[in-house]
Amino acid sequence: MDFKGKRVLVTAGASGIGYAMAEAFAAKGAKVWITDIDKVALQTIDPQWRSSLADASSEADMTALFVELKEEWGGLDVLCANAGIAGPTALIEDVTLEAWRHCVAVNLEGAFLAAKLAAPLMKAQRNGCMIFTSSTAGLFGYPNRSPYSAAKWAIIGLMKTVAMELGPFGIRANAICPGSVEGPRMERVLAKEAMIKGTTRDAIYKGYASGTSMQTFVEAKDIAAMATFLASEGGRYVSGQALAVDGHTENPDPKV
């Protein structure tokens, strides 16, 4: 997996899965550009990476980003449309329309904008790879997380359509579906769900881990490893696929 000279854009790349993806591509020789809305996190990244303060769901921010990227790089080899938020943790009747729209905007519209703006660059060079971050919530559903699950399902539909539209130009598109990923973001989800169910964080954690055949959560580096494979020569004919990295989810709604 030699990515020397390859140009890789990762949205929401200053922390979590996005950071792990950026780090993995950079370690294999790629030129990396990340976006994020967290100013503090952007100040801590590798100084060799390019970065932009940008809201993935803002057409103005993303358009400006791609204008700058085209001027500096001239094209794009790999897009990791990774931006997303957890959204509210609540029963469907308790989710406000505002919260629903915000969650869907960041997760789904962010992926749409990234793909829309990357497509002309990749079509011009007749080559490229788009990797969308979905979730096992986009394969099975996710109680108490309806807007998140709906957006992640939609990302898979978007990905499959993009793969069909852009395949004739030598461009591949796939989605990675992480399961429960260790880290601060998942800790917030565990805490909220524990509060709703009137139990402890540890009980929720064990419930989710026990819902997989490998009895475990995964790590951000596992998602990054899949991303680098999909963008590599080894994945050159892998397209239109939703690939779970989750320790094999058997029960997406373990009772706690």
N, C-alpha and C positions, 0 to 999 in steps of 0.2 A: 504494500500500500504506500506507494511513493506519490505524494501530492505536491512535489516541488514545483513552484510556479503557479499552482492552481489558485484560483480566486474564490474564496468562500465567504459568504455572508450568513451571519447567524443573528436572527432577531431575538431579543431578550437574552443576550449572551453574557451579561455581566455577573450572573450567578446561576446556581442550580444546574439543570440539564443543559441549558444554553452555554454556560461557561465550560462545562465538561466537553461539549461538542467542539467549541472553539479551541480549547486546549489540545484535544486529540488531533484535530486537523493541523494545527500549528506544529505539533510535535512531529508530524509526518511531512513537514516542509511547505505547507500551504500558506498563502497570504490570507490573513483573517481580518474581517471587518465585522464588528458587532454593533448592535443597537440596544438601547435600554432606556427606561424612563428614570432609573435610579442614578442620580448624579454622583452620589457617594460611591456606589459600587463601580461606576465607570472609572473612578480615579484609582482603583486598586488593580486594574487589569494589566496585563503584560504591555509595556510601553511600545513593543514592536507591532502590536495590533492597531488597526484603525478603529475608531469608535465614533458613534453619533448618538446624541441625546435625541431620541425619537419615540413617539407613541405609535406602536404598530397599527393601531386602529384609526390613525389620523391620515387621511389622504394627502394633506398638505405636507406633513412630516415625511411620509414615505416617498412622495414624489420628489421632494428636495433631496432626500437621501440618494435616490437612484440617479438624479442628475449629477450629483457630486461623485457617486461611484463610477458612473460612465466616463466622466471627465478624467478621473484618476486611473482607473483600471481598464477602461475601454470595453469591458465585458464582464461576464460572471460565469463561473464554472459550476459552483454548487450553492444552492440556496437551502438554508435550514430555516423554514418558517416555524419558529419555535415559540413565539410569544403567546402567553396565555395567563389567565388568572383563575383561581379556584371558584370564584363566585360565591353566592350565599349557600349556607348549609341550613336547609329548612325544608319542611314539607311543601308540596306544590302550592297548597292554598295559602301559605305564609310568605311566598316569594313575591316581591313587588315587581311590577313591570319594569321599573327603572333598573332594579338590580339584574333582572333577566337580560335586558337590553345591553347593559354594560358588559356582562359576562360574555354574551354572544358576540358583541362588537370586538372585544379584544381577541378572543379565541378564533372566531370564524372570519370576521371581516379583516382581521390582521393577516390571516393566512391568505385570504383572497387578494388583498392589496399587494402582498409580497409576490405572489405568483403572477398577478396581472402585470406588474412592473418588471419582473425578471424575464418574462416570456419573450419580449422583443429582443432583449440582449442575447438570449440563448438561441433564438431562432436565427438571428443574424449570423451566428457562428456555427449553426447547425449541430449543436452539442450542448449538453448540460444535464444537471441532475437536481431535482427538487425533492426535498425531504420535509414532510409535514409532521409535526408532533401532534398526534392524536392521543388516545388513552384507551385502556381497557374499558373505561366508561363509555367509549364510543363503539364497543363491541357487545357489551352486556347490559348497559344501563347502570345507574348509580343512585340508589334511594337517598333522598334528602339533598340531591345535587342536580335537579332537573335541568337548569340552564347549561351547566357545565357538560352534562352528558349529551344533551341535544346538540351543542356546538361541536363536540368531539365526534359524534356520529356524522354530522354534516361535513366535517373536514375530510372524512373518508370519501364521501360522495364527491367532494370538490377534487380531491386527489385523483380519483379514478377518471373523472372527466378530463382533467388536465393531462393525464397520461395518454388518453385517447386523442386529444386535440394536438398534442405536441410530439407524440411518438414519431410521426413521419419526418420530423425535423431532427431526429436523433436525440431527443430530450426524454429523459425518464423521470417518473414521479412515483414516490412511494410514501407511505405513512408508517411511522413507528408508534406503537401503542404501549406505552409504559404501564406497568402495574403500579403498585404502591412503591414510591421512591423515597428512600431515606433522605431526610433533610428538613430544614426549617419550615418549608412550605407544607410538607405533609404533617409536621408536628402541629401546625395551626389547624389543619383539617381534623386531626385526631382529637384535639382539645374541644373543638366545636361539636363534633359528633358525640363525644363523651358527655358534654353538657346536655345535649338534646335527649340522649338516652338515659341520663341519670346514672352514669357509671364512670369508670376511670379511663384515663388515657391508655393505660397498660392493657385493660380488657379489650378496648377497641383495636389496639395494635395486634394483640394475639388473635382476635377474630379475623382480621384481614390476612394475617400471615397464614392462619389455618385454612383459609379459603383457597390456597394454592397448593399444588401437589408437592412443591419443594419446600413448603412451610416457611416462606421467607419474604421479606421485602427485597427490592433490587436497589442498586446504586446508580447515580448519574453516569458513572463511567461505563456501565453496561449499556446504557442508551447511546452513549457516544461511540462505543465500539460498533454497534449496529449501523450508526450513521456513516462511519468511515467505510464500513464494508459496502453499504449501498452505493456510495459515491466512487468506489474503487473499480478497477478493471474486473475484479472478481464478480462484481454485481452488474456487469454491463448489460445483461439481458433480464434483469429483475426490474419490473415496472408494473404499476397499477396494483401493488400489493399493500395490505395492511398487516404489519408484522408485530406481533406482541412480544415484548420483553418483560416478562412478569412472573417467571417461576411457574408458569402454567396455572392460570386461574381455573379452578374447578367450581367454586361457589362464589359468585360475585356479590352476594348479599349474606355473609355469614351472620347468624343471629348471635348477638352479644347480650 
